[in-house]
Amino acid sequence: MPSDEVPTVRPSGTLAVFEQTLVEAIAKLEGLPASDEREELRRDAVAMQALFRSWKVRAPSPEERAAAISRLMDVHRAVEELASKR
């Protein structure tokens, strides 16, 4: 592809799964009683949504991607653990 052509943006199925995981986590958090832990997890989830949205414009480096996926799994696990306590 010549350098003056704009690359075609393709939807990412994996990215959609990440975003859906966060939507579900936020919904689950909203159903839990208010607490500092709930609010911190919600802030993390919303920040991650913004991060994943930014990937639609600029692809992450492999290191950034790996770190974000690890963080996503940590947030998901923490939400599930908090929900199981309630």
Residue pairs with C-beta under 8 A, 6 or more apart in sequence:
1 7
9 56
12 55
12 56
15 52
15 55
15 56
18 48
18 52
18 69
18 72
19 49
19 52
19 53
21 72
21 76
22 45
22 48
22 49
22 52
22 72
22 75
23 49
25 41
25 45
25 75
25 76
25 79
26 42
26 45
26 46
26 49
28 79
28 80
28 83
29 38
29 41
29 42
29 45
29 79
29 82
30 42
32 38
32 82
32 83
32 86
33 86
37 78
37 82
38 82
41 75
41 78
41 79
41 82
44 71
44 75
45 75
45 79
48 68
48 71
48 72
48 75
51 68
52 68
60 68
